[in-house]
Amino acid sequence: MKRRKLAVFLLLAALAVALSATAAGGAGGRMPKGFFGISPQTSLTPDDTRYMKAGGIETVRWPLIWSIVQPTAKSGYDWTYFDEAVAAATRAGLQVLPSVGTTPGWLGKGTRIPIDSARQRSAWTAFLRAAVERYGPGGEFWRQHSPREGAGPAYEPAIGRPIPIRTWQIWNEPNFFYFAYPVSPSRYAQLVKISSATIKSVEPGADVILAGLFGRPTAHGKRGMPAATFLNRLYAVPGLRTRFDGVSLHPYAVDTETLEEIVEEFHETTVENHARPGLYITEMGWGSQNDFEQVAYEQGVQGQVRQLRGAYEYLIENQRRLNLKQVHWFSWKDIEGACTFCDSVGLFREGPHFRPKPAWKTFVKLAGGKPRP
């Protein structure tokens, strides 16, 4: 009897240890595939993607900028910069989530959503169609880099295991003048409708997700609108809710508590509209500098750790209730001068070498990875 009790005790103790380890450092094991993402602000190198993969990152959100791919009306599509990112990510086993947008200058301002003329709409849909045909399942990019066709001297080393793009994000922060002017739910809804029809005509199984909405812009009117308000007005557009598969949020906040408020308000909007879309947080982050009085999203080195840990713990705990599919930290490495806190929001310091901040160690523990390849 004593031996049996001892065996039961040891079994329960082992189970408790396993559950504790899962809760503390193995959260990635029970999250949806692709849950832990990164939204870099610097170019991707093979070393970057190897570090990402080792750290538990599964998805890279990368901007597919129309104005770069097609800079003039008469130019063809130059996919070079996006090809390089997809190749680096794929070779490391990472999925790419493209954020598609930015009107080229020959059609109008970059922040002007391209729906005002037949020419704009035609050019946008042609670009989208070409992108899906190139990077979707069986696409041209994968054929060019296949072991059979990519072995010639004109190509980089072949990609043995394609990871085609199956989810497409339409535009970025259309509720904020920095990326869309004028801010207009009805204009953005029209873009989503024509984009969804185009993407699914090429790849019926593709998922279309809405742009990441900036949580609480301080601008108003044509220059800004709270994410929850913008989403609520999108749901009011007849026929739109059947054109997208997920919603997206950028809950930048002073602290974790405010982030929770923004996320819950956004989620409540979907509940009130009797919807349960997949939720993608395609940007969130805090800087490691200590300029809180000037930049609300900078919390110092240890503050960055606290906010990162608190945000991920809340999101992981509520993943099922929120139907949360992916969370992307912004950003990978610091970069000087890109935005008010872009110089300190990375998990690594600026430069070609890998100088991790304490936040990287915390992220790795949460994602169930390791700090270096």
TORDRENNU-619395 format. One record per residue (C-alpha): residue number from 1; y, z, x. Coordinates in nm, 2 decimals. Last residue first. Layout:
// TORDRENNU-619395
<r NUM,<Y,Z,X>>,
...
This chain:
// TORDRENNU-619395
<r 373,<2.92,-3.30,2.04>>,
<r 372,<3.18,-3.02,2.01>>,
<r 371,<3.26,-2.73,1.78>>,
<r 370,<2.94,-2.72,1.59>>,
<r 369,<2.88,-2.78,1.22>>,
<r 368,<2.82,-2.58,0.91>>,
<r 367,<3.13,-2.69,0.73>>,
<r 366,<3.27,-2.34,0.70>>,
<r 365,<3.19,-2.25,1.06>>,
<r 364,<3.34,-2.58,1.19>>,
<r 363,<3.66,-2.52,0.99>>,
<r 362,<3.70,-2.17,1.14>>,
<r 361,<3.65,-2.30,1.50>>,
<r 360,<3.89,-2.58,1.43>>,
<r 359,<4.16,-2.34,1.30>>,
<r 358,<4.16,-2.16,1.64>>,
<r 357,<4.31,-2.48,1.79>>,
<r 356,<4.11,-2.73,1.97>>,
<r 355,<4.22,-2.92,2.28>>,
<r 354,<4.03,-3.24,2.28>>,
<r 353,<4.19,-3.49,2.52>>,
<r 352,<4.38,-3.80,2.42>>,
<r 351,<4.69,-3.62,2.32>>,
<r 350,<4.83,-3.39,2.04>>,
<r 349,<4.67,-3.06,1.98>>,
<r 348,<4.35,-3.03,1.77>>,
<r 347,<4.30,-2.91,1.41>>,
<r 346,<4.62,-3.10,1.32>>,
<r 345,<4.91,-2.97,1.12>>,
<r 344,<5.14,-2.90,1.42>>,
<r 343,<5.35,-3.21,1.48>>,
<r 342,<5.29,-3.34,1.13>>,
<r 341,<5.50,-3.06,0.99>>,
<r 340,<5.83,-3.23,0.92>>,
<r 339,<5.68,-3.58,0.93>>,
<r 338,<5.57,-3.84,1.19>>,
<r 337,<5.78,-3.70,1.47>>,
<r 336,<5.52,-3.58,1.71>>,
<r 335,<5.15,-3.61,1.63>>,
<r 334,<4.90,-3.33,1.59>>,
<r 333,<4.54,-3.42,1.57>>,
<r 332,<4.29,-3.43,1.28>>,
<r 331,<4.51,-3.38,0.98>>,
<r 330,<4.53,-3.33,0.69>>,
<r 329,<4.21,-3.17,0.57>>,
<r 328,<4.01,-3.38,0.32>>,
<r 327,<3.82,-3.21,0.04>>,
<r 326,<3.56,-3.41,-0.15>>,
<r 325,<3.37,-3.41,-0.48>>,
<r 324,<3.51,-3.12,-0.68>>,
<r 323,<3.37,-3.10,-1.03>>,
<r 322,<3.62,-2.81,-1.08>>,
<r 321,<3.35,-2.58,-1.21>>,
<r 320,<3.10,-2.70,-0.96>>,
<r 319,<3.33,-2.66,-0.66>>,
<r 318,<3.47,-2.32,-0.75>>,
<r 317,<3.33,-2.11,-0.47>>,
<r 316,<3.38,-2.40,-0.22>>,
<r 315,<3.74,-2.45,-0.33>>,
<r 314,<3.83,-2.09,-0.30>>,
<r 313,<3.65,-2.05,0.04>>,
<r 312,<3.82,-2.37,0.16>>,
<r 311,<4.17,-2.25,0.07>>,
<r 310,<4.13,-1.90,0.21>>,
<r 309,<3.98,-2.03,0.54>>,
<r 308,<4.25,-2.29,0.59>>,
<r 307,<4.53,-2.05,0.50>>,
<r 306,<4.40,-1.78,0.73>>,
<r 305,<4.35,-2.01,1.03>>,
<r 304,<4.69,-2.18,0.98>>,
<r 303,<4.84,-1.83,0.97>>,
<r 302,<4.67,-1.75,1.30>>,
<r 301,<4.85,-2.04,1.48>>,
<r 300,<5.18,-2.01,1.29>>,
<r 299,<5.23,-2.06,0.91>>,
<r 298,<5.39,-2.40,0.88>>,
<r 297,<5.38,-2.55,0.53>>,
<r 296,<5.72,-2.42,0.42>>,
<r 295,<5.90,-2.60,0.69>>,
<r 294,<6.25,-2.47,0.79>>,
<r 293,<6.21,-2.10,0.72>>,
<r 292,<5.83,-2.12,0.80>>,
<r 291,<5.89,-2.26,1.15>>,
<r 290,<5.59,-2.08,1.31>>,
<r 289,<5.40,-2.38,1.44>>,
<r 288,<5.03,-2.41,1.34>>,
<r 287,<5.09,-2.64,1.04>>,
<r 286,<4.92,-2.61,0.71>>,
<r 285,<4.69,-2.86,0.53>>,
<r 284,<4.58,-3.05,0.22>>,
<r 283,<4.51,-3.41,0.17>>,
<r 282,<4.24,-3.61,-0.02>>,
<r 281,<4.15,-3.34,-0.27>>,
<r 280,<3.91,-3.54,-0.48>>,
<r 279,<3.82,-3.43,-0.83>>,
<r 278,<3.54,-3.61,-1.02>>,
<r 277,<3.64,-3.67,-1.38>>,
<r 276,<3.57,-3.43,-1.66>>,
<r 275,<3.79,-3.53,-1.95>>,
<r 274,<3.88,-3.37,-2.28>>,
<r 273,<4.25,-3.42,-2.22>>,
<r 272,<4.31,-3.05,-2.22>>,
<r 271,<4.03,-3.01,-1.96>>,
<r 270,<4.19,-3.28,-1.74>>,
<r 269,<4.52,-3.10,-1.75>>,
<r 268,<4.35,-2.77,-1.68>>,
<r 267,<4.22,-2.91,-1.35>>,
<r 266,<4.57,-2.99,-1.24>>,
<r 265,<4.70,-2.65,-1.33>>,
<r 264,<4.40,-2.49,-1.15>>,
<r 263,<4.47,-2.69,-0.84>>,
<r 262,<4.84,-2.61,-0.83>>,
<r 261,<4.78,-2.24,-0.89>>,
<r 260,<4.51,-2.23,-0.63>>,
<r 259,<4.74,-2.39,-0.37>>,
<r 258,<5.00,-2.12,-0.45>>,
<r 257,<4.75,-1.85,-0.37>>,
<r 256,<4.65,-2.03,-0.05>>,
<r 255,<5.00,-2.04,0.09>>,
<r 254,<5.32,-2.23,0.09>>,
<r 253,<5.16,-2.52,-0.08>>,
<r 252,<5.04,-2.88,-0.04>>,
<r 251,<4.80,-2.95,-0.32>>,
<r 250,<4.74,-3.32,-0.26>>,
<r 249,<4.54,-3.42,-0.57>>,
<r 248,<4.30,-3.69,-0.67>>,
<r 247,<4.14,-3.80,-0.99>>,
<r 246,<3.80,-3.97,-1.02>>,
<r 245,<3.61,-4.26,-1.19>>,
<r 244,<3.90,-4.48,-1.31>>,
<r 243,<3.94,-4.76,-1.57>>,
<r 242,<3.80,-4.58,-1.87>>,
<r 241,<4.09,-4.33,-1.88>>,
<r 240,<4.34,-4.61,-1.89>>,
<r 239,<4.27,-4.76,-2.23>>,
<r 238,<4.58,-4.64,-2.40>>,
<r 237,<4.82,-4.45,-2.16>>,
<r 236,<4.83,-4.09,-2.26>>,
<r 235,<4.59,-3.99,-1.98>>,
<r 234,<4.85,-4.12,-1.73>>,
<r 233,<5.11,-3.89,-1.89>>,
<r 232,<4.89,-3.59,-1.83>>,
<r 231,<4.83,-3.70,-1.47>>,
<r 230,<5.21,-3.72,-1.40>>,
<r 229,<5.27,-3.38,-1.56>>,
<r 228,<4.99,-3.22,-1.35>>,
<r 227,<5.11,-3.38,-1.03>>,
<r 226,<5.47,-3.27,-1.08>>,
<r 225,<5.72,-3.56,-1.09>>,
<r 224,<5.95,-3.71,-0.83>>,
<r 223,<6.21,-3.96,-0.74>>,
<r 222,<6.27,-4.14,-1.08>>,
<r 221,<6.33,-3.81,-1.24>>,
<r 220,<6.28,-3.51,-1.01>>,
<r 219,<6.26,-3.42,-0.64>>,
<r 218,<6.11,-3.09,-0.54>>,
<r 217,<5.76,-3.24,-0.55>>,
<r 216,<5.49,-3.01,-0.68>>,
<r 215,<5.13,-3.12,-0.62>>,
<r 214,<5.17,-3.46,-0.45>>,
<r 213,<4.92,-3.68,-0.64>>,
<r 212,<4.64,-3.84,-0.44>>,
<r 211,<4.60,-4.18,-0.58>>,
<r 210,<4.35,-4.24,-0.85>>,
<r 209,<3.98,-4.30,-0.79>>,
<r 208,<3.79,-4.62,-0.84>>,
<r 207,<3.41,-4.60,-0.79>>,
<r 206,<3.21,-4.91,-0.70>>,
<r 205,<2.89,-5.00,-0.90>>,
<r 204,<3.03,-5.32,-1.04>>,
<r 203,<3.12,-5.45,-0.70>>,
<r 202,<3.32,-5.78,-0.71>>,
<r 201,<3.44,-5.76,-1.07>>,
<r 200,<3.45,-5.38,-1.03>>,
<r 199,<3.72,-5.41,-0.76>>,
<r 198,<3.93,-5.65,-0.96>>,
<r 197,<3.91,-5.47,-1.30>>,
<r 196,<3.99,-5.14,-1.13>>,
<r 195,<4.29,-5.28,-0.95>>,
<r 194,<4.44,-5.45,-1.26>>,
<r 193,<4.41,-5.12,-1.46>>,
<r 192,<4.52,-4.90,-1.18>>,
<r 191,<4.84,-5.10,-1.12>>,
<r 190,<4.92,-5.08,-1.49>>,
<r 189,<4.88,-4.71,-1.48>>,
<r 188,<5.11,-4.69,-1.19>>,
<r 187,<5.39,-4.86,-1.39>>,
<r 186,<5.32,-4.63,-1.69>>,
<r 185,<5.32,-4.31,-1.48>>,
<r 184,<5.66,-4.40,-1.33>>,
<r 183,<5.82,-4.28,-1.00>>,
<r 182,<6.07,-4.55,-0.92>>,
<r 181,<5.99,-4.58,-0.64>>,
<r 180,<5.65,-4.51,-0.49>>,
<r 179,<5.55,-4.37,-0.15>>,
<r 178,<5.85,-4.15,-0.05>>,
<r 177,<5.96,-4.14,-0.41>>,
<r 176,<5.68,-3.90,-0.51>>,
<r 175,<5.46,-3.93,-0.82>>,
<r 174,<5.29,-4.24,-0.67>>,
<r 173,<5.14,-4.02,-0.40>>,
<r 172,<4.92,-4.28,-0.23>>,
<r 171,<4.79,-4.61,-0.37>>,
<r 170,<4.45,-4.68,-0.53>>,
<r 169,<4.16,-4.50,-0.38>>,
<r 168,<3.84,-4.70,-0.34>>,
<r 167,<3.49,-4.56,-0.34>>,
<r 166,<3.18,-4.77,-0.24>>,
<r 165,<3.26,-4.86,0.12>>,
<r 164,<2.95,-4.97,0.30>>,
<r 163,<2.77,-4.74,0.55>>,
<r 162,<2.59,-5.00,0.76>>,
<r 161,<2.31,-4.87,0.99>>,
<r 160,<2.25,-5.07,1.31>>,
<r 159,<2.61,-5.16,1.38>>,
<r 158,<2.61,-5.42,1.66>>,
<r 157,<2.80,-5.37,1.98>>,
<r 156,<3.14,-5.54,1.97>>,
<r 155,<3.15,-5.90,1.89>>,
<r 154,<3.26,-6.23,2.05>>,
<r 153,<2.98,-6.20,2.31>>,
<r 152,<2.70,-6.25,2.05>>,
<r 151,<2.48,-5.97,1.92>>,
<r 150,<2.67,-5.92,1.59>>,
<r 149,<2.47,-6.17,1.39>>,
<r 148,<2.13,-6.02,1.42>>,
<r 147,<2.21,-5.66,1.49>>,
<r 146,<2.47,-5.67,1.20>>,
<r 145,<2.83,-5.65,1.29>>,
<r 144,<2.95,-5.97,1.14>>,
<r 143,<2.73,-5.92,0.84>>,
<r 142,<2.87,-5.57,0.79>>,
<r 141,<3.23,-5.69,0.80>>,
<r 140,<3.15,-5.98,0.56>>,
<r 139,<3.02,-5.75,0.29>>,
<r 138,<2.66,-5.67,0.19>>,
<r 137,<2.78,-5.35,0.01>>,
<r 136,<3.16,-5.33,0.02>>,
<r 135,<3.37,-5.38,0.33>>,
<r 134,<3.46,-5.75,0.33>>,
<r 133,<3.42,-5.85,-0.03>>,
<r 132,<3.59,-5.52,-0.13>>,
<r 131,<3.88,-5.60,0.10>>,
<r 130,<3.91,-5.97,-0.01>>,
<r 129,<3.91,-5.86,-0.38>>,
<r 128,<4.19,-5.61,-0.31>>,
<r 127,<4.40,-5.87,-0.13>>,
<r 126,<4.36,-6.12,-0.41>>,
<r 125,<4.44,-5.86,-0.66>>,
<r 124,<4.76,-5.77,-0.48>>,
<r 123,<4.87,-6.13,-0.43>>,
<r 122,<4.81,-6.22,-0.80>>,
<r 121,<5.00,-5.91,-0.92>>,
<r 120,<5.29,-5.98,-0.70>>,
<r 119,<5.31,-6.35,-0.79>>,
<r 118,<5.27,-6.28,-1.16>>,
<r 117,<5.57,-6.06,-1.14>>,
<r 116,<5.66,-5.69,-1.16>>,
<r 115,<5.33,-5.54,-1.08>>,
<r 114,<5.34,-5.47,-0.71>>,
<r 113,<5.43,-5.10,-0.70>>,
<r 112,<5.76,-5.09,-0.50>>,
<r 111,<5.73,-4.84,-0.22>>,
<r 110,<5.69,-5.11,0.04>>,
<r 109,<5.99,-5.29,-0.08>>,
<r 108,<5.93,-5.65,-0.21>>,
<r 107,<5.69,-5.94,-0.19>>,
<r 106,<5.76,-6.07,0.16>>,
<r 105,<5.81,-5.71,0.28>>,
<r 104,<5.44,-5.62,0.22>>,
<r 103,<5.36,-5.37,-0.06>>,
<r 102,<5.21,-5.05,0.07>>,
<r 101,<4.87,-4.95,-0.07>>,
<r 100,<4.50,-4.88,-0.04>>,
<r 99,<4.36,-4.54,0.05>>,
<r 98,<4.02,-4.62,0.20>>,
<r 97,<3.74,-4.36,0.20>>,
<r 96,<3.52,-4.42,0.51>>,
<r 95,<3.18,-4.26,0.54>>,
<r 94,<3.08,-4.12,0.88>>,
<r 93,<2.75,-4.18,1.07>>,
<r 92,<2.92,-4.19,1.41>>,
<r 91,<2.88,-4.56,1.44>>,
<r 90,<3.02,-4.59,1.09>>,
<r 89,<3.34,-4.40,1.18>>,
<r 88,<3.42,-4.61,1.49>>,
<r 87,<3.34,-4.94,1.31>>,
<r 86,<3.54,-4.85,1.01>>,
<r 85,<3.84,-4.75,1.22>>,
<r 84,<3.82,-5.07,1.43>>,
<r 83,<3.78,-5.29,1.13>>,
<r 82,<4.09,-5.13,0.98>>,
<r 81,<4.31,-5.22,1.28>>,
<r 80,<4.17,-5.57,1.30>>,
<r 79,<4.17,-5.67,0.93>>,
<r 78,<4.42,-5.96,0.97>>,
<r 77,<4.43,-6.13,0.64>>,
<r 76,<4.57,-6.48,0.65>>,
<r 75,<4.94,-6.54,0.71>>,
<r 74,<5.15,-6.76,0.48>>,
<r 73,<5.31,-6.48,0.28>>,
<r 72,<5.37,-6.27,0.58>>,
<r 71,<5.25,-5.93,0.70>>,
<r 70,<4.90,-5.95,0.54>>,
<r 69,<4.68,-5.67,0.69>>,
<r 68,<4.98,-5.46,0.80>>,
<r 67,<5.17,-5.48,0.47>>,
<r 66,<4.84,-5.42,0.28>>,
<r 65,<4.78,-5.08,0.45>>,
<r 64,<4.43,-4.96,0.42>>,
<r 63,<4.49,-4.59,0.49>>,
<r 62,<4.19,-4.40,0.62>>,
<r 61,<4.01,-4.10,0.46>>,
<r 60,<3.72,-4.01,0.69>>,
<r 59,<3.41,-3.86,0.53>>,
<r 58,<3.12,-3.65,0.67>>,
<r 57,<3.29,-3.38,0.88>>,
<r 56,<3.05,-3.11,1.00>>,
<r 55,<3.20,-3.04,1.34>>,
<r 54,<2.95,-3.27,1.52>>,
<r 53,<3.05,-3.56,1.31>>,
<r 52,<3.42,-3.51,1.37>>,
<r 51,<3.37,-3.47,1.74>>,
<r 50,<3.17,-3.79,1.75>>,
<r 49,<3.44,-3.96,1.54>>,
<r 48,<3.72,-3.86,1.78>>,
<r 47,<3.52,-3.97,2.09>>,
<r 46,<3.46,-4.31,1.93>>,
<r 45,<3.83,-4.34,1.89>>,
<r 44,<4.03,-4.32,1.57>>,
<r 43,<4.40,-4.39,1.56>>,
<r 42,<4.63,-4.10,1.47>>,
<r 41,<4.73,-3.95,1.13>>,
<r 40,<4.37,-3.84,1.04>>,
<r 39,<4.26,-3.74,0.68>>,
<r 38,<3.94,-3.55,0.73>>,
<r 37,<3.65,-3.48,0.50>>,
<r 36,<3.40,-3.21,0.41>>,
<r 35,<3.25,-3.30,0.08>>,
<r 34,<3.07,-3.63,0.19>>,
<r 33,<2.75,-3.53,0.02>>,
<r 32,<2.81,-3.27,-0.25>>,
<r 31,<2.82,-2.91,-0.12>>,
<r 30,<2.50,-2.70,-0.08>>,
<r 29,<2.45,-2.75,0.29>>,
<r 28,<2.82,-2.76,0.37>>,
<r 27,<2.84,-2.39,0.29>>,
<r 26,<2.63,-2.31,0.59>>,
<r 25,<2.86,-2.07,0.77>>,
<r 24,<2.92,-1.76,0.56>>,
<r 23,<2.74,-1.82,0.23>>,
<r 22,<2.44,-1.98,0.39>>,
<r 21,<2.42,-1.71,0.66>>,
<r 20,<2.43,-1.44,0.39>>,
<r 19,<2.16,-1.61,0.19>>,
<r 18,<1.94,-1.64,0.49>>,
<r 17,<2.00,-1.27,0.59>>,
<r 16,<1.92,-1.16,0.24>>,
<r 15,<1.60,-1.36,0.23>>,
<r 14,<1.49,-1.21,0.56>>,
<r 13,<1.55,-0.86,0.42>>,
<r 12,<1.37,-0.94,0.10>>,
<r 11,<1.06,-1.06,0.30>>,
<r 10,<1.08,-0.76,0.54>>,
<r 9,<1.08,-0.52,0.24>>,
<r 8,<0.79,-0.70,0.07>>,
<r 7,<0.59,-0.69,0.39>>,
<r 6,<0.67,-0.32,0.43>>,
<r 5,<0.57,-0.24,0.08>>,
<r 4,<0.24,-0.43,0.12>>,
<r 3,<0.17,-0.25,0.45>>,
<r 2,<0.24,0.09,0.28>>,
<r 1,<0.00,0.00,0.00>>,
